[in-house]
Amino acid sequence: MSLNTLDRTPPPFFRQGPSALTRVLLFASLSVFLMAMDSRVGVTQPLRSAIAVLLRPLQQVMLTPVHTLSASRDYLTGIAAVRQSAEAARAQLARLSERSLQLEVQQQENQRLRQLLDLRPRVNVPTHAAEILYTSSDPYTRQVVIDRGSLQGIRAGSPVINEVGVLGQVTRVYPGSSEVTLLTDRDSALPVLLERSAQRSIAMGSPRGGGLELRYVAGNADVQVGDRVLTSGLDGVYPSGYPVGRVAAVERRTQSDFAQIEVHPVATPDGVRHVLVLDPMAAQLPASAASEASAPGRAASAPIRKGGRSK
């Protein structure tokens, strides 16, 4: 056998490849190159998308126990919440039913008394549902804008209420929107009545903002903290008996003839979205009564003769 025919290659066990350092440098350079290309061109984005599509079913299978546990917890929590809501609704329904029966009896009694005294029936005030769009951006006024205007029958001077009480009054009307000045505005004024003592006064917006003040109340008047303040209806705009607020503080000053009374309004625009716009009471009265209501101080300013007759 000649020497040229002998296999001089080393056996596989003794074969030597690239060194470890060479491999590290090679793969490190390849990684840096791929990262640079991915950040610049996004060459690996299709690969990642394909891997994500392939792994999506596996992820769904692995997340199934978590979703099942979460759905079961939400279902049990929902059942408990629904039961509590149902119990509260039944209790509220019972209270409302009782109040409805009492109100019906009182209305029937009121109607009989008015017929007995030959008084004019109460006026049913038409209402218009509206939604508050936004609050006025003027920092010196307290106003909101509603989505109803002259095209929907809104009139300037119309009272605005929500489910708890009087909110304000329409002061400017546009074809598709209106501006409502809140009771807490410093330029607002509203004749009111204290429910407990029947004391009449005028509620005006506090200069400090956020509240109301009762003006021209005598220092010795029967006013207590917590008294309900209602509309008196003497201005011919607001119907009588609507809640305005509650007395929050009473300060009686010795150097002044009038008490300083702060009222917390029951209706605030915070969190309110839907309101009702009432037609002014003067629009529901006869012409003579409307003219008298538009000038409430006319009769009071007339001089009084002996015997109680005025000129």
C-alpha positions as CSV (number, residue, x, y, z in Angstrom):
1,M,0.0,0.0,0.0
2,S,1.5,3.3,-1.0
3,L,1.7,6.2,1.4
4,N,-0.5,8.4,-0.8
5,T,-3.5,6.3,-0.2
6,L,-3.4,6.7,3.5
7,D,-6.1,9.0,5.1
8,R,-4.1,11.7,6.9
9,T,-7.2,13.6,8.2
10,P,-7.5,13.5,12.0
11,P,-10.3,11.5,13.5
12,P,-13.4,13.4,14.5
13,F,-12.5,13.3,18.1
14,F,-9.3,15.3,17.5
15,R,-10.7,17.8,14.9
16,Q,-10.1,21.4,16.0
17,G,-12.7,24.2,15.0
18,P,-12.7,27.9,15.6
19,S,-11.6,28.9,19.1
20,A,-14.1,29.8,21.8
21,L,-13.0,33.5,21.7
22,T,-13.5,33.6,17.9
23,R,-17.0,32.2,18.3
24,V,-17.9,34.7,21.0
25,L,-16.7,37.6,18.9
26,L,-18.5,36.3,15.8
27,F,-21.9,35.9,17.6
28,A,-21.5,39.2,19.5
29,S,-20.8,41.0,16.2
30,L,-23.8,39.2,14.6
31,S,-26.0,40.3,17.6
32,V,-24.9,43.9,17.4
33,F,-25.5,43.9,13.6
34,L,-29.0,42.4,14.0
35,M,-29.9,44.9,16.8
36,A,-28.7,47.8,14.7
37,M,-30.6,46.6,11.6
38,D,-33.7,46.0,13.7
39,S,-33.6,49.5,15.2
40,R,-32.9,51.1,11.8
41,V,-34.9,49.0,9.3
42,G,-37.0,46.6,11.4
43,V,-35.8,43.5,9.7
44,T,-36.9,41.2,12.6
45,Q,-40.4,42.6,12.8
46,P,-41.9,40.0,10.4
47,L,-40.1,37.3,12.4
48,R,-41.6,38.6,15.7
49,S,-45.0,38.9,14.2
50,A,-44.8,35.3,13.0
51,I,-43.7,34.1,16.4
52,A,-46.4,36.0,18.1
53,V,-49.1,34.5,15.8
54,L,-47.7,31.0,16.5
55,L,-47.6,31.5,20.2
56,R,-51.1,33.2,20.5
57,P,-53.0,29.9,20.8
58,L,-50.6,28.7,23.5
59,Q,-51.0,32.0,25.4
60,Q,-54.8,31.7,25.2
61,V,-54.6,28.1,26.6
62,M,-52.3,29.2,29.4
63,L,-54.5,32.2,30.3
64,T,-57.7,30.2,30.3
65,P,-57.5,29.3,34.1
66,V,-56.8,33.0,34.9
67,H,-59.7,34.2,32.9
68,T,-62.0,31.5,34.3
69,L,-61.1,32.5,37.9
70,S,-61.5,36.2,37.2
71,A,-64.9,35.6,35.5
72,S,-66.1,33.5,38.5
73,R,-65.0,36.1,41.0
74,D,-66.8,38.9,39.0
75,Y,-69.9,36.7,38.7
76,L,-70.1,36.0,42.4
77,T,-69.4,39.7,43.2
78,G,-72.0,40.8,40.7
79,I,-74.6,38.5,42.3
80,A,-73.9,39.9,45.7
81,A,-74.1,43.5,44.4
82,V,-77.4,42.7,42.5
83,R,-78.9,41.3,45.7
84,Q,-77.9,44.3,47.7
85,S,-79.3,46.6,45.0
86,A,-82.5,44.6,44.8
87,E,-83.0,44.9,48.6
88,A,-82.2,48.6,48.6
89,A,-84.7,49.1,45.6
90,R,-87.4,47.2,47.5
91,A,-86.9,49.3,50.6
92,Q,-86.9,52.5,48.5
93,L,-90.0,51.3,46.7
94,A,-91.8,50.7,50.0
95,R,-90.8,54.2,51.2
96,L,-91.9,55.8,47.9
97,S,-95.2,53.9,48.0
98,E,-95.9,55.2,51.5
99,R,-95.0,58.7,50.5
100,S,-97.1,58.4,47.3
101,L,-100.1,57.4,49.4
102,Q,-99.6,60.3,51.8
103,L,-99.0,62.7,48.9
104,E,-102.2,61.5,47.2
105,V,-104.2,62.1,50.4
106,Q,-102.7,65.5,50.8
107,Q,-103.4,66.5,47.2
108,Q,-107.0,65.5,47.6
109,E,-107.3,67.4,50.8
110,N,-105.6,70.4,49.3
111,Q,-108.0,70.3,46.3
112,R,-111.0,70.1,48.6
113,L,-109.7,73.0,50.7
114,R,-109.0,75.2,47.6
115,Q,-112.5,74.4,46.3
116,L,-114.0,75.2,49.7
117,L,-112.1,78.5,49.8
118,D,-112.8,79.2,46.1
119,L,-109.2,79.7,45.3
120,R,-107.7,79.5,41.9
121,P,-106.2,76.0,41.1
122,R,-102.4,75.7,41.1
123,V,-100.7,76.3,37.9
124,N,-99.0,73.3,36.2
125,V,-95.6,74.6,35.0
126,P,-94.4,73.2,31.6
127,T,-90.9,71.8,31.7
128,H,-88.2,71.1,29.2
129,A,-85.5,68.5,29.7
130,A,-82.0,69.7,29.0
131,E,-78.4,68.5,29.3
132,I,-75.5,70.6,30.7
133,L,-72.8,70.9,28.0
134,Y,-70.1,72.7,29.8
135,T,-69.3,75.2,32.5
136,S,-68.6,78.8,31.5
137,S,-64.9,79.7,31.3
138,D,-65.4,83.2,32.9
139,P,-63.8,83.0,36.3
140,Y,-65.9,85.9,37.6
141,T,-69.3,84.3,37.0
142,R,-71.0,81.0,37.9
143,Q,-72.7,79.8,34.8
144,V,-73.3,76.6,32.8
145,V,-74.5,76.1,29.2
146,I,-77.3,73.7,28.4
147,D,-78.2,72.2,25.0
148,R,-81.7,73.8,24.6
149,G,-82.4,77.2,23.2
150,S,-85.1,79.4,21.6
151,L,-85.8,76.7,19.0
152,Q,-86.9,74.3,21.7
153,G,-89.1,76.9,23.5
154,I,-86.6,78.1,26.2
155,R,-87.2,81.6,27.4
156,A,-84.9,84.0,29.2
157,G,-85.6,84.1,32.9
158,S,-86.8,80.5,33.1
159,P,-85.9,78.6,36.3
160,V,-83.6,75.6,36.1
161,I,-83.9,72.7,38.6
162,N,-82.6,69.2,39.1
163,E,-83.8,66.3,41.1
164,V,-82.8,67.9,44.5
165,G,-83.7,71.6,44.1
166,V,-83.3,74.9,42.3
167,L,-80.0,75.2,40.3
168,G,-80.3,78.6,38.7
169,Q,-82.0,80.7,36.0
170,V,-81.7,81.1,32.3
171,T,-80.1,84.5,31.6
172,R,-79.2,84.3,27.9
173,V,-80.9,82.3,25.1
174,Y,-79.4,81.3,21.8
175,P,-81.1,79.3,19.0
176,G,-79.6,76.0,20.1
177,S,-78.2,76.6,23.6
178,S,-78.7,78.8,26.7
179,E,-76.7,80.2,29.5
180,V,-77.8,79.4,33.0
181,T,-76.6,81.6,35.9
182,L,-76.3,79.6,39.1
183,L,-77.8,80.7,42.4
184,T,-74.3,80.9,43.8
185,D,-73.3,83.6,41.3
186,R,-72.6,86.9,43.1
187,D,-75.2,88.8,41.0
188,S,-78.1,86.4,41.5
189,A,-81.0,87.1,43.8
190,L,-84.0,85.0,44.7
191,P,-86.9,85.6,47.1
192,V,-87.1,82.7,49.6
193,L,-89.0,81.4,52.5
194,L,-87.8,79.6,55.6
195,E,-90.0,76.5,56.0
196,R,-90.0,76.3,59.8
197,S,-90.6,79.9,60.8
198,A,-92.1,81.3,57.5
199,Q,-89.5,84.0,57.6
200,R,-89.2,85.7,54.2
201,S,-85.9,86.9,52.8
202,I,-83.8,87.3,49.7
203,A,-81.0,84.7,48.9
204,M,-78.1,86.2,47.1
205,G,-74.8,84.6,45.9
206,S,-72.0,84.9,48.4
207,P,-69.1,87.1,47.3
208,R,-66.8,84.4,48.5
209,G,-68.4,82.0,46.1
210,G,-69.9,78.5,46.5
211,G,-72.7,79.5,48.8
212,L,-75.7,81.8,49.4
213,E,-76.5,84.6,51.9
214,L,-79.8,85.6,53.3
215,R,-80.1,89.4,53.2
216,Y,-82.3,91.8,55.2
217,V,-83.1,89.4,58.0
218,A,-83.5,91.0,61.4
219,G,-81.0,90.2,64.0
220,N,-83.6,88.8,66.3
221,A,-85.4,86.7,63.6
222,D,-86.2,83.1,64.3
223,V,-83.5,81.4,62.2
224,Q,-81.7,78.3,63.2
225,V,-78.9,76.2,61.6
226,G,-80.5,73.4,59.5
227,D,-83.6,75.3,58.5
228,R,-84.8,74.5,55.0
229,V,-84.9,77.4,52.6
230,L,-87.6,77.2,49.9
231,T,-88.7,79.5,47.0
232,S,-91.4,81.9,48.0
233,G,-92.8,82.4,44.5
234,L,-93.2,86.2,45.0
235,D,-91.0,87.1,42.1
236,G,-93.3,85.5,39.5
237,V,-90.4,83.5,38.1
238,Y,-89.8,80.5,40.5
239,P,-92.7,78.4,41.6
240,S,-93.2,78.3,45.4
241,G,-92.0,75.5,47.6
242,Y,-88.9,74.3,45.6
243,P,-85.9,73.6,47.8
244,V,-83.1,76.1,47.6
245,G,-80.7,75.1,50.5
246,R,-80.3,74.8,54.2
247,V,-79.0,77.4,56.8
248,A,-75.4,76.6,57.5
249,A,-74.4,79.4,59.8
250,V,-76.1,82.3,61.7
251,E,-74.1,85.2,63.0
252,R,-75.9,87.9,65.0
253,R,-74.0,91.1,65.3
254,T,-74.8,93.7,68.0
255,Q,-73.6,96.6,65.9
256,S,-75.9,95.6,63.0
257,D,-79.7,95.4,62.7
258,F,-79.4,92.4,60.3
259,A,-78.1,88.9,60.9
260,Q,-75.5,87.4,58.7
261,I,-76.9,84.0,57.5
262,E,-75.1,81.6,55.3
263,V,-77.0,79.0,53.3
264,H,-75.6,75.9,51.7
265,P,-77.4,75.2,48.4
266,V,-78.9,71.8,47.9
267,A,-78.3,71.8,44.1
268,T,-74.8,72.2,42.7
269,P,-73.6,71.7,39.1
270,D,-70.9,69.3,40.2
271,G,-71.8,65.9,38.8
272,V,-75.1,67.1,37.4
273,R,-75.7,66.3,33.7
274,H,-79.5,66.5,33.2
275,V,-81.7,69.4,34.3
276,L,-85.3,70.6,33.9
277,V,-86.1,74.1,32.6
278,L,-89.4,75.5,33.9
279,D,-91.4,78.2,32.1
280,P,-91.5,81.4,34.2
281,M,-94.6,81.6,36.4
282,A,-95.5,85.0,34.9
283,A,-96.1,83.3,31.6
284,Q,-98.8,81.0,33.2
285,L,-100.6,83.8,35.0
286,P,-103.3,86.1,33.5
287,A,-102.2,89.4,32.0
288,S,-103.1,91.5,35.1
289,A,-101.5,89.0,37.5
290,A,-98.4,88.8,35.3
291,S,-98.0,92.6,35.3
292,E,-98.3,92.7,39.0
293,A,-95.8,89.8,39.5
294,S,-93.3,91.6,37.2
295,A,-93.4,94.5,39.6
296,P,-93.6,93.0,43.1
297,G,-92.6,96.1,44.9
298,R,-95.3,98.4,43.4
299,A,-98.0,97.6,45.9
300,A,-95.6,97.6,48.8
301,S,-94.3,101.1,47.9
302,A,-97.8,102.6,47.8
303,P,-98.7,104.8,50.9
304,I,-101.1,103.3,53.4
305,R,-104.2,105.1,54.6
306,K,-106.0,104.7,57.8
307,G,-108.2,101.6,57.7
308,G,-105.7,99.6,55.7
309,R,-106.6,101.0,52.3
310,S,-104.0,102.1,49.8
311,K,-104.1,104.7,47.2
